[in-house]
C-alpha cells in the first residue's frame, strides 16, 4: 500500500489505473492490477469519498499524484461510470477509457438486472438474499459490512457463468455507507438523463468490454455510447458474466483484449 487510497503494482511509468466498482468495493480490482502489474506500472485507486463529485475529485487526485502522464483508465461496473465522469471533467489526466462490465446508462435497461440475478440462484439462496437485504436496513456498521459481504458473494455467484475460485488473499472492503450515498446520486443522474450528458463531454478514445452473459444488459452500454461517439468500440466476451477475470473460459481472452488496448510497455 502506497497511501490511504492507492496501491501501486509493477514499475514506473504508471500509465494505467484500474478502478473498482460498488460503489464501496475497495480492493475488488486487486487481481487485475496484480496481473497487469507483472509487465507494467499499474495504479489501483481505492475510493473513499461519499459523493459522486468527491469520488471524481479523489480519482483525479490520485492520477495527479501518481500517474506519469495521461493515463488509461479501466473501470469495472460502477467504476466504468466513474472513469468516464473523471475523463469528462479532467481530460488532461486521461488518455483512454476502458469500460468493463459497465452498468447500463439508461434507466430502462436496468429494470431487470436484479430479477435476472435472483433467477440464477436456487430457492434457498434467493431466500438468503432477501433476508440479507432486510438485515441491511438499519444495521450497525459491523453488521452492515458482514451482510454486505454475504450479499455480494451471492450476487457474484449469480453474475458468473463458470467461475474460478477467488484468491483467498484478496479482501474487498464492502462499505455500505459509501454505496448508499454515492449510488443514490449516481442513480438520480441516470434517471434524469444527466449521466449521459456528462459522459458526452469525454473526447478521448472509449472502449467497452462486456460479457455476453452479464445480467447488466449490453444494449444499455453499446447503444447509448455508440450514439455519442462514432469511434466507440464495443468488444463482447462469450461465456462471460459480470467479472471477466474470475471466469474460467473468459479470463484469458479478457486479459488478451485488455493488453491489446493498453499502452505499449516501454
Buried (B, 14 or more C-beta within 10 A) or exposed (E): EEEEBBBBBBEEBBBBBBBBBBBBBBBBBBBBBBBBBEEBBBBBBBBBBBBBEBBBBBBBBBBEEBBEEBBBBBBBBBBBBBBBBBBBBBBEBBBBBBBBBBBBBBBEBBEEBBEBBBEBBEEEBBEBBEEBEEBBEEBEEEEBBBBBBBBBBBBBBBBBBBBBEBEEEEEBBBBBEBBBBBBEBBBEBBEEEEBBEBBBEBEBBBBBBBBEBBBBBBEBBBBBBBEBBEEBBBBEBEBBBBBBBBBBBBBEBBBEBBBEBBBEEE
